């Protein structure tokens, strides 16, 4: 084939452009994770991209500025500098009010958002006309949530650990040792939801010696759990009657229900608390999606608990932030391949080619494109394909 025949074909192939990627320091209360490790910086630099990291962003997770610099990052002094220069922001938690004014129109934000539990955040991102790609709604064809699973695993394993602590009498719990001792029965643990969080919570609680009941509405899932869980874990179908009966004798209750991108249903209502024994502990891991226990509201690692009707509520919205080294590595192992894809191809092309990433789009250029978010706040839903077509123009 002659060169002049090949030339038009070559020019029709889009040339990938390099991207400026920003990693700000997380400023949410006691959030010590970071959106990108030095290894992640090195990988993005290998593809030619520029990575801007805010000074001390990785310290809480055990990564120094020097490690980032060695990996090829440019260190910036302030969060405003990072937002001001970056085309894509890689974070861990949703932006908080202080960050809203820093976000630019058309800027890509790749992080957890949980819009369905944050009306103010939703309207702020609509107003900023940013491109919001949420970790928690990136979804594979088999319904798995690859960027939520690592933190669900961490939070699930932490739930019995935190619950065991707050069952101690000085912390207003019932004064029960989770695993009991010879001659004394162990604690009763109820886990609501048999997904990733619930499975991990049940495993750890059982490993500590507790008597565990795990509930789910899927009989298929209950059969699977019954096959591999230890003998001190029993399964039960989840309905209001069974929940009302179980909570009367439960010492620790773990809320582990998830509906991707939407508010969690309230499985335990306010009136049910009066049927629980004083000092019962509830750990609502679903609190960042609105919570599956009606009386729960988000708390922080600084003030993690509150008490209603003598029931201790632990509702920290960023539980994995307490173990940032483990959490950061687990999260970035999962997010980095997607970040590289977004940087190499641009968000529009990456989302066209990858359905999982496309499902991660929640708010784009002032429009809500994810049904769970639109339903949560009564907002109009725009077809994501339409937005991608407009973005290409």
C-alpha positions as semicolon CSV with decimal commas, in nm:
position;residue;x (nm);y (nm);z (nm)
1;X;0,000;0,000;0,000
2;X;0,136;0,342;-0,095
3;X;0,214;0,595;0,182
4;X;-0,036;0,853;0,050
5;X;-0,307;0,586;0,084
6;X;-0,207;0,501;0,442
7;X;-0,175;0,863;0,559
8;X;-0,549;0,941;0,581
9;X;-0,602;0,622;0,781
10;X;-0,331;0,720;1,028
11;X;-0,471;1,067;1,083
12;X;-0,815;0,920;1,158
13;X;-0,683;0,731;1,460
14;X;-0,716;0,952;1,774
15;X;-0,385;1,024;1,939
16;X;-0,406;0,985;2,319
17;X;-0,316;1,302;2,504
18;X;-0,124;1,323;2,828
19;X;-0,305;1,421;3,144
20;X;-0,227;1,623;3,457
21;X;-0,341;1,422;3,758
22;X;-0,383;1,570;4,106
23;X;-0,375;1,394;4,442
24;X;-0,494;1,624;4,722
25;X;-0,461;1,550;5,090
26;X;-0,783;1,418;5,240
27;X;-0,931;1,674;5,479
28;X;-1,232;1,483;5,609
29;X;-1,215;1,428;5,985
30;X;-0,953;1,164;6,071
31;X;-0,924;1,045;5,712
32;X;-0,567;0,922;5,674
33;X;-0,593;0,735;5,345
34;X;-0,456;0,875;5,019
35;X;-0,584;0,830;4,665
36;X;-0,253;0,726;4,506
37;X;0,062;0,559;4,638
38;X;0,417;0,626;4,516
39;X;0,386;0,303;4,314
40;X;0,078;0,448;4,146
41;X;0,266;0,767;4,067
42;X;0,545;0,566;3,905
43;X;0,294;0,375;3,693
44;X;0,123;0,691;3,568
45;X;0,459;0,858;3,501
46;X;0,559;0,553;3,297
47;X;0,273;0,643;3,062
48;X;0,397;1,001;3,040
49;X;0,136;1,168;3,262
50;X;0,212;1,446;3,511
51;X;0,122;1,372;3,873
52;X;0,078;1,654;4,124
53;X;0,070;1,548;4,489
54;X;-0,008;1,778;4,779
55;X;0,268;1,784;5,042
56;X;0,208;1,540;5,330
57;X;-0,088;1,380;5,145
58;X;0,052;1,032;5,204
59;X;0,191;1,070;5,555
60;X;-0,117;0,930;5,727
61;X;-0,079;0,610;5,523
62;X;0,295;0,586;5,581
63;X;0,419;0,737;5,251
64;X;0,661;1,031;5,268
65;X;0,693;1,323;5,028
66;X;1,038;1,193;4,939
67;X;0,891;0,862;4,822
68;X;0,647;1,045;4,597
69;X;0,923;1,264;4,457
70;X;1,142;0,962;4,389
71;X;0,849;0,805;4,201
72;X;0,826;1,113;3,981
73;X;0,556;1,326;4,143
74;X;0,562;1,705;4,156
75;X;0,490;1,815;4,512
76;X;0,261;2,116;4,567
77;X;0,210;2,308;4,887
78;X;-0,167;2,356;4,902
79;X;-0,487;2,180;4,809
80;X;-0,584;2,481;4,598
81;X;-0,267;2,436;4,391
82;X;-0,358;2,073;4,318
83;X;-0,718;2,145;4,220
84;X;-0,614;2,451;4,024
85;X;-0,375;2,264;3,794
86;X;-0,510;1,910;3,765
87;X;-0,739;1,776;3,494
88;X;-0,819;1,462;3,694
89;X;-0,840;1,448;4,073
90;X;-0,787;1,111;4,240
91;X;-0,917;1,099;4,596
92;X;-1,055;0,859;4,852
93;X;-1,355;1,035;5,008
94;X;-1,611;1,270;4,860
95;X;-1,520;1,640;4,849
96;X;-1,638;1,833;5,153
97;X;-1,773;2,190;5,157
98;X;-1,426;2,349;5,175
99;X;-1,334;2,180;4,847
100;X;-1,644;2,270;4,648
101;X;-1,517;2,611;4,529
102;X;-1,187;2,454;4,417
103;X;-1,350;2,216;4,170
104;X;-1,343;2,334;3,809
105;X;-1,593;2,284;3,530
106;X;-1,511;1,970;3,325
107;X;-1,263;1,851;3,590
108;X;-1,274;1,474;3,638
109;X;-1,311;1,359;4,000
110;X;-1,239;0,990;4,059
111;X;-1,331;0,901;4,418
112;X;-1,603;0,768;4,647
113;X;-1,908;0,995;4,637
114;X;-2,213;0,815;4,785
115;X;-2,439;1,081;4,633
116;X;-2,757;0,902;4,739
117;X;-2,687;0,994;5,101
118;X;-2,557;1,348;5,034
119;X;-2,805;1,597;4,887
120;X;-2,581;1,899;4,947
121;X;-2,288;1,723;4,780
122;X;-2,505;1,623;4,483
123;X;-2,623;1,979;4,419
124;X;-2,270;2,114;4,471
125;X;-2,126;1,885;4,204
126;X;-2,413;1,970;3,968
127;X;-2,336;2,338;4,020
128;X;-1,962;2,290;3,963
129;X;-2,034;2,102;3,635
130;X;-1,760;1,854;3,713
131;X;-1,733;1,497;3,585
132;X;-1,797;1,276;3,888
133;X;-1,694;0,912;3,848
134;X;-1,779;0,725;4,166
135;X;-1,577;0,427;4,283
136;X;-1,883;0,270;4,445
137;X;-2,088;0,237;4,125
138;X;-1,819;0,103;3,890
139;X;-1,982;-0,232;3,821
140;X;-1,872;-0,541;3,631
141;X;-2,102;-0,753;3,415
142;X;-2,140;-1,006;3,700
143;X;-2,272;-0,724;3,928
144;X;-1,947;-0,713;4,129
145;X;-1,828;-0,371;4,247
146;X;-1,449;-0,392;4,207
147;X;-1,365;-0,056;4,364
148;X;-1,601;-0,096;4,658
149;X;-1,504;-0,452;4,746
150;X;-1,162;-0,372;4,900
151;X;-1,304;-0,117;5,145
152;X;-1,606;-0,339;5,212
153;X;-1,363;-0,613;5,309
154;X;-1,178;-0,379;5,545
155;X;-1,494;-0,232;5,698
156;X;-1,652;-0,576;5,733
157;X;-1,350;-0,711;5,919
158;X;-1,336;-0,400;6,137
159;X;-1,704;-0,412;6,239
160;X;-1,677;-0,699;6,493
161;X;-1,347;-0,554;6,615
162;X;-1,511;-0,218;6,690
163;X;-1,826;-0,384;6,818
164;X;-1,625;-0,598;7,060
165;X;-1,458;-0,285;7,196
166;X;-1,782;-0,095;7,252
167;X;-1,944;-0,393;7,422
168;X;-1,707;-0,322;7,711
169;X;-1,880;-0,168;8,012
170;X;-1,655;0,143;8,040
171;X;-1,765;0,226;7,684
172;X;-2,135;0,183;7,780
173;X;-2,174;-0,164;7,632
174;X;-2,330;-0,471;7,795
175;X;-1,997;-0,580;7,940
176;X;-1,975;-0,895;7,731
177;X;-1,666;-1,061;7,590
178;X;-1,744;-1,145;7,228
179;X;-1,601;-1,496;7,243
180;X;-1,702;-1,578;7,600
181;X;-1,488;-1,815;7,810
182;X;-1,525;-2,181;7,915
183;X;-1,846;-2,206;8,113
184;X;-1,982;-1,872;7,985
185;X;-2,174;-1,833;7,661
186;X;-2,025;-1,613;7,387
187;X;-2,198;-1,302;7,256
188;X;-2,476;-1,323;6,999
189;X;-2,390;-1,133;6,680
190;X;-2,650;-1,050;6,415
191;X;-2,525;-0,955;6,068
192;X;-2,778;-0,798;5,832
193;X;-2,668;-0,865;5,475
194;X;-2,469;-1,149;5,323
195;X;-2,260;-0,951;5,076
196;X;-1,892;-0,865;5,105
197;X;-1,925;-0,663;5,428
198;X;-2,154;-0,914;5,595
199;X;-1,943;-1,212;5,495
200;X;-1,624;-1,058;5,630
201;X;-1,797;-0,942;5,949
202;X;-1,940;-1,289;6,012
203;X;-1,601;-1,456;5,953
204;X;-1,422;-1,230;6,202
205;X;-1,698;-1,247;6,464
206;X;-1,701;-1,625;6,434
207;X;-1,322;-1,634;6,453
208;X;-1,342;-1,446;6,782
209;X;-1,575;-1,715;6,911
210;X;-1,914;-1,541;6,891
211;X;-2,239;-1,710;6,797
212;X;-2,329;-1,546;6,464
213;X;-2,653;-1,520;6,268
214;X;-2,628;-1,379;5,917
215;X;-2,945;-1,269;5,736
216;X;-3,010;-1,204;5,368
217;X;-3,306;-1,196;5,130
218;X;-3,132;-1,421;4,877
219;X;-3,176;-1,790;4,944
220;X;-2,904;-1,861;4,690
221;X;-2,661;-1,648;4,888
222;X;-2,766;-1,808;5,216
223;X;-2,696;-2,151;5,070
224;X;-2,351;-2,036;4,960
225;X;-2,276;-1,894;5,305
226;X;-2,399;-2,211;5,474
227;X;-2,151;-2,415;5,269
228;X;-1,833;-2,238;5,381
229;X;-1,905;-2,062;5,709
230;X;-1,786;-2,224;6,034
231;X;-2,032;-2,410;6,257
232;X;-2,087;-2,111;6,488
233;X;-2,246;-1,917;6,199
234;X;-2,609;-1,986;6,113
235;X;-2,806;-1,837;5,825
236;X;-3,159;-1,702;5,836
237;X;-3,392;-1,545;5,581
238;X;-3,423;-1,169;5,629
239;X;-3,768;-1,026;5,689
240;X;-3,913;-0,785;5,941
241;X;-4,048;-1,056;6,172
242;X;-3,717;-1,245;6,189
243;X;-3,522;-0,924;6,245
244;X;-3,755;-0,812;6,526
245;X;-3,713;-1,146;6,699
246;X;-3,336;-1,167;6,654
247;X;-3,251;-0,821;6,786
248;X;-3,409;-0,903;7,124
249;X;-3,122;-1,141;7,208
250;X;-2,840;-0,990;7,001
251;X;-2,545;-0,826;7,174
252;X;-2,386;-0,687;6,858
253;X;-2,570;-0,601;6,535
254;X;-2,381;-0,525;6,214
255;X;-2,567;-0,341;5,937
256;X;-2,418;-0,457;5,608
257;X;-2,686;-0,394;5,347
258;X;-2,597;-0,234;5,014
259;X;-2,800;-0,128;4,712
260;X;-2,540;0,007;4,465
261;X;-2,566;0,383;4,424
262;X;-2,892;0,408;4,620
263;X;-2,996;0,465;4,980
264;X;-2,983;0,164;5,208
265;X;-3,324;0,045;5,335
266;X;-3,403;0,089;5,706
267;X;-3,420;-0,268;5,837
268;X;-3,412;-0,161;6,202
269;X;-3,650;0,121;6,287
270;X;-3,657;0,355;6,584
271;X;-3,933;0,162;6,764
272;X;-3,726;-0,157;6,752
273;X;-3,457;-0,013;6,980
274;X;-3,685;-0,044;7,282
275;X;-3,691;-0,422;7,236
276;X;-3,311;-0,449;7,256
277;X;-3,123;-0,508;7,578
278;X;-2,946;-0,204;7,731
279;X;-2,584;-0,190;7,613
280;X;-2,648;-0,360;7,281
281;X;-2,408;-0,228;7,017
282;X;-2,504;-0,154;6,656
283;X;-2,236;-0,097;6,391
284;X;-2,393;0,043;6,073
285;X;-2,138;-0,007;5,797
286;X;-2,397;0,117;5,546
287;X;-2,412;0,463;5,706
288;X;-2,236;0,631;5,410
289;X;-2,530;0,512;5,196
290;X;-2,787;0,644;5,444
291;X;-2,765;0,356;5,689
292;X;-2,984;0,046;5,734
293;X;-3,058;0,139;6,097
294;X;-3,299;0,432;6,112
295;X;-3,142;0,596;6,416
296;X;-2,790;0,600;6,271
297;X;-2,626;0,913;6,141
298;X;-2,263;0,955;6,029
299;X;-2,004;0,991;6,303
300;X;-1,627;1,033;6,297
301;X;-1,330;0,849;6,442
302;X;-1,297;1,141;6,682
303;X;-1,651;1,093;6,818
304;X;-1,752;0,750;6,690
305;X;-2,054;0,662;6,904
306;X;-2,378;0,794;7,045
307;X;-2,652;0,632;7,254
308;X;-3,025;0,618;7,185
309;X;-3,257;0,418;7,412
310;X;-2,950;0,265;7,582
311;X;-2,828;0,121;7,251
312;X;-2,471;0,215;7,154
313;X;-2,452;0,330;6,790
314;X;-2,117;0,315;6,607
315;X;-2,168;0,486;6,271
316;X;-1,829;0,602;6,144
317;X;-1,867;0,677;5,774
318;X;-1,503;0,610;5,688
319;X;-1,419;0,309;5,903
320;X;-1,122;0,198;5,685
321;X;-0,960;0,537;5,750
322;X;-0,860;0,405;6,093
323;X;-0,627;0,151;5,929
324;X;-0,495;0,368;5,646
325;X;-0,188;0,170;5,549
326;X;-0,386;-0,147;5,484
327;X;-0,680;0,045;5,335
328;X;-0,478;0,262;5,099
329;X;-0,291;-0,034;4,955
330;X;-0,610;-0,239;4,919
331;X;-0,797;0,046;4,753
332;X;-0,524;0,162;4,516
333;X;-0,455;-0,196;4,404
334;X;-0,808;-0,186;4,263
335;X;-0,835;0,176;4,145
336;X;-0,499;0,218;3,971
337;X;-0,575;0,017;3,654
338;X;-0,888;0,226;3,603
339;X;-0,699;0,549;3,673
340;X;-0,440;0,456;3,410
341;X;-0,718;0,379;3,161
342;X;-0,887;0,715;3,228
343;X;-0,557;0,901;3,193
344;X;-0,448;0,718;2,878
345;X;-0,778;0,733;2,692
346;X;-0,952;1,034;2,845
347;X;-1,269;0,983;3,047
348;X;-1,503;0,999;2,747
349;X;-1,327;0,729;2,545
350;X;-1,254;0,515;2,850
351;X;-1,622;0,517;2,948
352;X;-1,732;0,439;2,594
353;X;-1,503;0,136;2,579
354;X;-1,553;0,010;2,935
355;X;-1,909;-0,045;3,056
356;X;-1,793;-0,083;3,417
357;X;-1,639;0,264;3,410
358;X;-1,943;0,405;3,232
359;X;-2,160;0,287;3,523
360;X;-1,928;0,484;3,751
361;X;-2,045;0,812;3,601
362;X;-2,292;0,977;3,842
363;X;-2,291;1,350;3,763
364;X;-2,154;1,492;3,437
365;X;-2,147;1,857;3,331
366;X;-2,430;1,948;3,566
367;X;-2,650;1,649;3,476
368;X;-2,734;1,344;3,688
369;X;-2,669;1,028;3,485
370;X;-2,709;0,759;3,753
371;X;-3,062;0,644;3,837
372;X;-3,004;0,580;4,208
373;X;-2,888;0,939;4,258
374;X;-3,173;1,088;4,055
375;X;-3,427;0,881;4,247
376;X;-3,279;0,972;4,585
377;X;-3,329;1,347;4,535
378;X;-3,608;1,366;4,280
379;X;-3,378;1,499;4,007
380;X;-3,412;1,453;3,631
381;X;-3,211;1,163;3,489
382;X;-3,014;1,214;3,169
383;X;-2,907;0,915;2,962
384;X;-2,532;0,863;3,003
385;X;-2,496;0,780;2,634
386;X;-2,638;1,123;2,545
387;X;-2,387;1,293;2,773
388;X;-2,098;1,097;2,620
389;X;-2,210;1,197;2,271
390;X;-2,228;1,563;2,370
391;X;-1,887;1,542;2,541
392;X;-1,736;1,418;2,216
393;X;-1,857;1,721;2,019
